[in-house]
Amino acid sequence: MLLGLTGKIETRLKELIRQKAKEKECKVLALEVMPDHVHLFILANPQLSPNLLIGQIKGFSSRTLREEFPELRSRLPTLWTRSYFVSTHGHISDKSIEKYIADQKGI
């Protein structure tokens, strides 16, 4: 059985992302958790490095979820990959975002 980011894990992940965003003085504008990935639109201080912010969100959420849900440790070697997509608002078209999301879903 494939373990995904659903149910209690999904709920807790959303809480953790919002918690870390608040700690970094960022605002979550949109958050969608899919069974195998996350879409996050976040308002952040432009002086805050996107790769640092995403790295902290991923590290914090992975560490916490794997502590709280031991089944994640036994079924997944890691919770997150190193890859992610980042863009600033206004510098990417709606079509590009739609294509990105469609590609993630395998459509």
C-alpha positions in Angstrom: 0.0 0.0 0.0 1.4 3.4 -1.0 1.6 5.9 1.9 0.7 9.4 0.9 0.3 12.9 2.3 -3.4 12.3 3.2 -5.6 12.2 6.2 -4.0 13.1 9.5 -0.6 13.5 7.8 -2.0 16.1 5.4 -3.7 18.0 8.2 -0.5 18.0 10.3 1.7 19.0 7.3 -0.5 22.0 6.7 -0.2 23.1 10.3 3.6 22.7 10.2 4.0 24.7 7.0 1.8 27.5 8.4 3.8 27.4 11.7 7.2 27.7 10.0 5.9 30.4 7.7 4.6 32.5 10.6 8.0 31.9 12.4 9.7 33.3 9.3 7.3 36.2 9.1 5.8 34.9 5.9 2.1 34.6 4.9 0.7 31.4 3.3 -1.5 32.6 0.4 -2.4 29.2 -0.9 -1.5 25.7 0.2 -2.6 22.5 -1.5 -1.3 19.1 -0.4 -1.4 16.3 -2.9 -0.7 12.7 -2.0 2.8 13.0 -3.3 3.7 16.7 -3.4 2.7 20.1 -2.1 1.8 23.4 -3.9 2.6 26.4 -1.8 2.2 30.1 -2.6 3.8 32.2 0.0 4.3 35.9 0.6 7.8 36.5 1.9 10.2 39.3 2.6 12.2 39.7 -0.7 15.4 39.7 1.3 14.6 36.1 2.5 16.3 33.6 0.2 13.7 31.3 -1.4 16.0 28.3 -1.2 16.6 28.9 2.5 12.9 29.3 3.2 11.9 26.2 1.3 14.8 24.2 2.9 13.6 25.2 6.4 10.0 24.4 5.6 11.0 21.0 4.2 13.4 20.2 6.9 11.1 21.2 9.8 8.1 19.4 8.3 10.0 16.2 7.5 11.6 16.0 10.9 8.4 16.6 12.7 6.2 14.3 10.6 8.6 11.5 10.7 8.7 11.8 14.5 4.9 11.9 14.9 4.1 9.3 12.2 6.6 6.4 12.5 5.1 4.8 9.5 6.7 7.5 7.3 10.1 6.3 8.5 9.6 2.7 7.7 8.0 3.2 4.2 9.9 6.2 2.8 13.7 6.7 2.8 13.1 10.5 2.9 10.0 12.6 3.0 11.1 15.3 0.5 13.3 15.3 -2.5 15.7 18.2 -3.0 13.7 19.5 -6.0 11.2 22.3 -5.9 9.9 25.1 -8.2 10.0 28.7 -7.2 8.8 31.8 -9.0 7.9 35.3 -8.1 4.4 36.5 -8.7 4.0 38.5 -11.8 7.0 36.9 -13.5 5.3 33.8 -14.6 2.1 33.4 -16.6 -1.1 31.6 -15.5 -0.4 29.2 -18.4 3.0 28.3 -17.0 1.5 27.6 -13.5 -1.3 25.5 -15.1 1.3 23.5 -17.1 3.5 23.0 -14.0 0.5 21.7 -12.0 -0.7 19.5 -14.9 2.9 18.1 -15.2 2.9 17.3 -11.5 -0.3 15.4 -11.8 1.0 13.4 -14.8 -1.5 14.9 -17.2 
